Amino acid sequence: MFKRTVILASLLMAQSAIAATEYTGESVDGVKVIQRLDLNDLAPGKIHRFYLQGAESALGQRWLIPVVIAKGSQPGVRIGLQTGVHGDELNGSLAVHRLFERLDPKQLKGSVIAVVSANSTGLLASSRYYQMEHDRNGIDFNRVWPGKIDGNTAEQQVYRIFNGIWKGNADSIIDIHTQSTGTAYPLYMYADYRVPGVKVMAELFPADIIKIDPGEPGAAEQAFNDAGMPSVTLEIGSPKTYQSDLVNRSVQGFENLMMHFGMIPGVPAMTARQQGTFIGTESISIRAQRGGYAEILVALNQDIRAGQLLAVQRNGFGDIIARYTAPFDARVSSIGTDPLREPGGMLVRLIRLNSQASCKDGC
């Protein structure tokens, strides 16, 4: 019996050593730099801050990614929040900051982990894309998850975040975005209802619209779901701005989720049901056929009818050169906010509940 106990203790110690938080030995402004997080190492009932060592830049310097953790005084569910995957998306950072202002780790069961500014290069360039020296057009940072240890710099950055922070530390994750530059969303969510737990997660948020969606290969949400960490993509409005109303509703959703999991006391309020969230399965983008000045004639969350005029486009002289109408009854889920539109540019995005069996999981 003694021998079995010693062997078991040795195995547990070995596992702990393998999984332990890996520090680089460096600090920046008093914040320690890590290569890998292990929540088990952290003192309970406290807020912890680290920089995750990211990929190398063309100068051979490592990008540093802020990570903040509220580790509760008691064990419980571990929720992850991620922002800044696209560099022109900022509402998520304010949502995370406001949540952590309200969190008391001494009263918390479980943990909340937040990665802020995942796409360092895109944020500095005010660009959706991860900037790379050998590819000046950049790369979509939300199409290369879970990354590659020996891939390009964007893939390596993703690999470090996925394996250094999320893997082994999170039970469910909310990947936070906004629409892209020149366009706008309301409070909008993508959710794969086929994944156990995702429907409950999604409908705890007071979103304007939930898109039941089959996922996108290479997206963070898809990678998290594939790895057994149920995930949704939360789109908080417009890029390059702070929108307090949408941010506050997002924080309400975070807290609803925490209440549901017993992490904080209370009963979820202003859920999707109370908000009157529109839940749809089919989305279509109305795109410009010509280049010119686009005037959008509908608003976010507006219900429209088949054949209704959505937008007109003018040339430089003011002549109307194109009119765009709705192909079916739907709700407006996104609009173009930049009047300049070249062929293929998104003008209006519509969503509806398609009752066909082929579309029940999203189309």
C-alpha positions as semicolon CSV with decimal commas, in nm:
position;residue;x (nm);y (nm);z (nm)
1;M;0,000;0,000;0,000
2;F;0,284;0,237;0,092
3;K;0,460;0,158;-0,235
4;R;0,143;0,231;-0,440
5;T;0,097;0,561;-0,256
6;V;0,454;0,667;-0,327
7;I;0,420;0,577;-0,696
8;L;0,091;0,769;-0,725
9;A;0,242;1,073;-0,552
10;S;0,542;1,058;-0,786
11;L;0,315;1,045;-1,091
12;L;0,112;1,342;-0,969
13;M;0,431;1,539;-0,905
14;A;0,560;1,454;-1,252
15;Q;0,232;1,564;-1,412
16;S;0,241;1,887;-1,212
17;A;0,598;1,953;-1,325
18;I;0,504;1,897;-1,688
19;A;0,196;2,117;-1,671
20;A;0,343;2,395;-1,453
21;T;0,335;2,757;-1,565
22;E;0,646;2,827;-1,770
23;Y;0,812;3,161;-1,697
24;T;1,072;3,319;-1,925
25;G;1,243;3,488;-1,631
26;E;1,162;3,832;-1,774
27;S;0,931;4,105;-1,646
28;V;0,793;4,413;-1,821
29;D;0,681;4,696;-1,594
30;G;0,663;4,444;-1,313
31;V;0,446;4,198;-1,509
32;K;0,599;3,854;-1,551
33;V;0,634;3,702;-1,898
34;I;0,520;3,343;-1,948
35;Q;0,530;3,085;-2,225
36;R;0,259;2,867;-2,079
37;L;-0,009;2,911;-1,815
38;D;-0,119;2,651;-1,563
39;L;-0,411;2,775;-1,352
40;N;-0,325;2,521;-1,082
41;D;-0,012;2,722;-1,001
42;L;-0,194;3,043;-0,921
43;A;-0,298;3,154;-0,575
44;P;-0,678;3,148;-0,530
45;G;-0,885;3,455;-0,452
46;K;-0,665;3,692;-0,655
47;I;-0,630;3,875;-0,986
48;H;-0,319;3,767;-1,177
49;R;-0,156;3,946;-1,470
50;F;0,096;3,811;-1,719
51;Y;0,235;3,878;-2,061
52;L;0,230;3,574;-2,289
53;Q;0,540;3,555;-2,506
54;G;0,412;3,559;-2,863
55;A;0,576;3,505;-3,200
56;E;0,886;3,686;-3,319
57;S;0,868;4,003;-3,525
58;A;1,096;4,065;-3,823
59;L;1,335;4,234;-3,576
60;G;1,365;3,914;-3,375
61;Q;1,169;4,056;-3,082
62;R;0,876;3,872;-2,925
63;W;0,528;4,017;-2,919
64;L;0,381;4,038;-2,567
65;I;0,011;3,955;-2,522
66;P;-0,169;4,074;-2,205
67;V;-0,339;3,797;-2,007
68;V;-0,547;3,865;-1,696
69;I;-0,695;3,598;-1,471
70;A;-0,945;3,616;-1,187
71;K;-0,888;3,294;-0,994
72;G;-1,169;3,232;-0,750
73;S;-1,125;3,140;-0,388
74;Q;-1,308;2,815;-0,462
75;P;-1,283;2,573;-0,756
76;G;-1,541;2,586;-1,034
77;V;-1,594;2,641;-1,407
78;R;-1,315;2,809;-1,604
79;I;-1,441;3,064;-1,859
80;G;-1,220;3,219;-2,126
81;L;-1,261;3,555;-2,301
82;Q;-1,055;3,649;-2,604
83;T;-1,036;3,987;-2,779
84;G;-0,837;4,153;-3,054
85;V;-0,816;3,863;-3,298
86;H;-0,886;4,121;-3,567
87;G;-0,689;4,440;-3,513
88;D;-0,970;4,686;-3,590
89;E;-1,204;4,537;-3,328
90;L;-1,198;4,721;-2,995
91;N;-1,534;4,689;-2,816
92;G;-1,423;4,356;-2,671
93;S;-1,136;4,512;-2,479
94;L;-1,374;4,748;-2,298
95;A;-1,614;4,461;-2,224
96;V;-1,333;4,260;-2,063
97;H;-1,205;4,560;-1,868
98;R;-1,553;4,639;-1,735
99;L;-1,612;4,279;-1,632
100;F;-1,285;4,262;-1,439
101;E;-1,367;4,590;-1,264
102;R;-1,677;4,416;-1,127
103;L;-1,519;4,081;-1,039
104;D;-1,424;3,998;-0,681
105;P;-1,205;3,687;-0,694
106;K;-1,259;3,630;-0,321
107;Q;-1,630;3,576;-0,394
108;L;-1,572;3,382;-0,715
109;K;-1,600;3,007;-0,773
110;G;-1,386;2,900;-1,067
111;S;-1,181;3,128;-1,289
112;V;-1,213;3,385;-1,565
113;I;-0,920;3,409;-1,807
114;A;-0,893;3,690;-2,061
115;V;-0,654;3,726;-2,353
116;V;-0,656;4,089;-2,462
117;S;-0,493;4,205;-2,787
118;A;-0,435;3,863;-2,945
119;N;-0,339;4,017;-3,281
120;S;-0,071;4,261;-3,167
121;T;0,038;4,363;-3,514
122;G;-0,313;4,424;-3,647
123;L;-0,405;4,642;-3,349
124;L;-0,100;4,862;-3,400
125;A;-0,177;4,893;-3,772
126;S;-0,553;4,948;-3,716
127;S;-0,599;4,655;-3,954
128;R;-0,816;4,346;-3,950
129;Y;-0,515;4,144;-4,062
130;Y;-0,204;4,014;-3,893
131;Q;0,081;4,212;-4,045
132;M;0,374;4,017;-4,192
133;E;0,693;4,155;-4,342
134;H;0,695;3,909;-4,632
135;D;0,322;3,954;-4,702
136;R;0,222;4,320;-4,687
137;N;-0,146;4,230;-4,736
138;G;-0,139;4,045;-4,407
139;I;-0,329;3,732;-4,312
140;D;-0,671;3,681;-4,155
141;F;-0,582;3,590;-3,797
142;N;-0,919;3,417;-3,757
143;R;-0,854;3,159;-4,026
144;V;-0,534;2,997;-3,897
145;W;-0,647;2,840;-3,567
146;P;-0,523;2,635;-3,382
147;G;-0,197;2,750;-3,541
148;K;0,130;2,571;-3,615
149;I;0,443;2,548;-3,406
150;D;0,657;2,577;-3,721
151;G;0,422;2,785;-3,940
152;N;0,443;3,147;-4,045
153;T;0,455;3,415;-3,776
154;A;0,074;3,446;-3,756
155;E;0,034;3,070;-3,719
156;Q;0,304;3,063;-3,452
157;Q;0,134;3,344;-3,258
158;V;-0,194;3,151;-3,266
159;Y;-0,019;2,831;-3,163
160;R;0,131;3,006;-2,861
161;I;-0,205;3,148;-2,753
162;F;-0,398;2,825;-2,812
163;N;-0,148;2,598;-2,639
164;G;0,005;2,845;-2,395
165;I;-0,318;2,980;-2,249
166;W;-0,633;2,797;-2,352
167;K;-0,546;2,431;-2,379
168;G;-0,594;2,267;-2,040
169;N;-0,709;2,587;-1,869
170;A;-1,055;2,668;-2,009
171;D;-1,386;2,484;-2,005
172;S;-1,564;2,723;-2,243
173;I;-1,453;3,031;-2,436
174;I;-1,616;3,341;-2,582
175;D;-1,424;3,475;-2,880
176;I;-1,508;3,845;-2,902
177;H;-1,515;4,042;-3,228
178;T;-1,688;4,333;-3,402
179;Q;-1,772;4,386;-3,766
180;S;-1,489;4,495;-3,996
181;T;-1,386;4,847;-4,093
182;G;-1,656;5,009;-4,306
183;T;-1,937;4,787;-4,173
184;A;-2,142;4,743;-3,854
185;Y;-2,318;4,470;-3,656
186;P;-2,566;4,501;-3,371
187;L;-2,493;4,270;-3,075
188;Y;-2,462;3,957;-3,285
189;M;-2,353;3,602;-3,214
190;Y;-2,240;3,299;-3,415
191;A;-2,314;2,969;-3,241
192;D;-2,289;2,608;-3,350
193;Y;-2,591;2,452;-3,180
194;R;-2,466;2,101;-3,262
195;V;-2,191;2,140;-2,999
196;P;-2,312;2,035;-2,651
197;G;-2,351;2,337;-2,425
198;V;-2,332;2,602;-2,697
199;K;-2,707;2,667;-2,725
200;V;-2,730;2,736;-2,353
201;M;-2,424;2,964;-2,367
202;A;-2,556;3,163;-2,661
203;E;-2,904;3,216;-2,524
204;L;-2,776;3,346;-2,191
205;F;-2,668;3,661;-2,379
206;P;-2,907;3,948;-2,455
207;A;-2,792;3,959;-2,817
208;D;-2,996;4,126;-3,088
209;I;-2,936;3,833;-3,325
210;I;-2,801;3,479;-3,294
211;K;-2,690;3,304;-3,612
212;I;-2,708;2,926;-3,578
213;D;-2,394;2,846;-3,770
214;P;-2,203;2,532;-3,870
215;G;-1,867;2,695;-3,802
216;E;-1,579;2,819;-4,014
217;P;-1,261;2,613;-4,069
218;G;-0,961;2,788;-3,918
219;A;-1,170;3,018;-3,697
220;A;-1,091;3,035;-3,326
221;E;-1,446;2,931;-3,234
222;Q;-1,418;2,620;-3,450
223;A;-1,077;2,529;-3,307
224;F;-1,205;2,564;-2,950
225;N;-1,514;2,353;-3,024
226;D;-1,300;2,086;-3,190
227;A;-1,077;2,076;-2,882
228;G;-1,368;2,020;-2,644
229;M;-1,399;2,379;-2,521
230;P;-1,753;2,490;-2,619
231;S;-1,729;2,832;-2,780
232;V;-1,932;3,111;-2,939
233;T;-1,829;3,415;-3,142
234;L;-1,967;3,737;-2,996
235;E;-1,974;4,033;-3,237
236;I;-2,003;4,359;-3,043
237;G;-2,114;4,616;-3,297
238;S;-1,877;4,834;-3,497
239;P;-1,497;4,850;-3,537
240;K;-1,258;5,117;-3,406
241;T;-1,496;5,252;-3,143
242;Y;-1,642;5,191;-2,799
243;Q;-2,022;5,142;-2,788
244;S;-2,127;5,146;-2,423
245;D;-2,476;5,001;-2,469
246;L;-2,353;4,696;-2,659
247;V;-2,055;4,656;-2,426
248;N;-2,278;4,668;-2,118
249;R;-2,511;4,405;-2,263
250;S;-2,209;4,188;-2,336
251;V;-2,095;4,218;-1,975
252;Q;-2,447;4,120;-1,869
253;G;-2,409;3,810;-2,087
254;F;-2,075;3,723;-1,924
255;E;-2,231;3,755;-1,582
256;N;-2,538;3,554;-1,687
257;L;-2,304;3,275;-1,793
258;M;-2,119;3,292;-1,463
259;M;-2,445;3,283;-1,267
260;H;-2,563;2,984;-1,470
261;F;-2,243;2,796;-1,383
262;G;-2,264;2,893;-1,015
263;M;-1,949;3,104;-1,031
264;I;-2,119;3,411;-0,885
265;P;-2,450;3,444;-0,698
266;G;-2,765;3,555;-0,874
267;V;-3,016;3,461;-1,140
268;P;-2,946;3,537;-1,508
269;A;-3,127;3,852;-1,623
270;M;-3,188;3,993;-1,971
271;T;-3,118;3,669;-2,151
272;A;-3,197;3,612;-2,519
273;R;-3,553;3,524;-2,429
274;Q;-3,610;3,847;-2,238
275;Q;-3,427;4,053;-2,500
276;G;-3,640;3,908;-2,779
277;T;-3,333;3,790;-2,966
278;F;-3,387;3,705;-3,332
279;I;-3,250;3,355;-3,399
280;G;-3,182;3,271;-3,761
281;T;-3,016;2,999;-3,965
282;E;-2,959;3,154;-4,309
283;S;-2,755;3,463;-4,386
284;I;-2,697;3,636;-4,717
285;S;-2,487;3,939;-4,807
286;I;-2,612;4,187;-5,065
287;R;-2,296;4,302;-5,241
288;A;-2,220;4,593;-5,470
289;Q;-2,229;4,509;-5,839
290;R;-2,069;4,838;-5,935
291;G;-1,816;5,079;-5,793
292;G;-1,961;5,401;-5,653
293;Y;-2,124;5,581;-5,361
294;A;-2,369;5,362;-5,171
295;E;-2,662;5,491;-4,969
296;I;-2,800;5,232;-4,729
297;L;-3,177;5,272;-4,686
298;V;-3,236;5,028;-4,398
299;A;-3,116;5,005;-4,037
300;L;-2,966;4,735;-3,819
301;N;-3,228;4,498;-3,669
302;Q;-3,494;4,622;-3,912
303;D;-3,743;4,367;-4,047
304;I;-3,774;4,393;-4,423
305;R;-3,992;4,239;-4,693
306;A;-3,900;4,062;-5,015
307;G;-3,851;4,319;-5,288
308;Q;-3,790;4,607;-5,047
309;L;-3,527;4,859;-5,161
310;L;-3,218;4,820;-4,942
311;A;-2,963;5,051;-5,103
312;V;-2,890;5,266;-5,404
313;Q;-2,556;5,341;-5,561
314;R;-2,451;5,658;-5,740
315;N;-2,162;5,756;-5,963
316;G;-1,950;6,064;-5,912
317;F;-2,209;6,283;-6,087
318;G;-2,492;6,167;-5,859
319;D;-2,664;5,945;-6,114
320;I;-2,819;5,631;-5,964
321;I;-2,635;5,343;-6,129
322;A;-2,767;5,049;-5,923
323;R;-3,055;4,958;-5,693
324;Y;-3,050;4,665;-5,452
325;T;-3,358;4,488;-5,318
326;A;-3,425;4,212;-5,066
327;P;-3,455;3,859;-5,207
328;F;-3,680;3,744;-4,921
329;D;-3,839;3,851;-4,592
330;A;-3,561;3,888;-4,336
331;R;-3,398;4,097;-4,068
332;V;-3,104;4,333;-4,129
333;S;-2,804;4,190;-3,947
334;S;-2,524;4,410;-4,082
335;I;-2,480;4,721;-4,296
336;G;-2,200;4,894;-4,480
337;T;-2,110;5,222;-4,307
338;D;-1,851;5,341;-4,559
339;P;-2,034;5,490;-4,862
340;L;-1,749;5,405;-5,099
341;R;-1,808;5,056;-5,233
342;E;-1,626;4,877;-5,509
343;P;-1,770;4,568;-5,681
344;G;-1,813;4,289;-5,428
345;G;-1,824;4,518;-5,126
346;M;-2,088;4,429;-4,866
347;L;-2,387;4,667;-4,859
348;V;-2,643;4,488;-4,642
349;R;-2,645;4,146;-4,475
350;L;-2,976;3,975;-4,409
351;I;-3,071;3,685;-4,184
352;R;-3,380;3,467;-4,168
353;L;-3,497;3,143;-4,012
354;N;-3,492;2,892;-4,297
355;S;-3,716;2,600;-4,202
356;Q;-3,572;2,357;-4,459
357;A;-3,408;2,051;-4,304
358;S;-3,083;2,119;-4,492
359;C;-3,053;2,452;-4,309
360;K;-3,144;2,356;-3,953
361;D;-2,780;2,368;-3,841
362;G;-2,711;2,688;-4,030
363;C;-2,653;2,777;-4,393
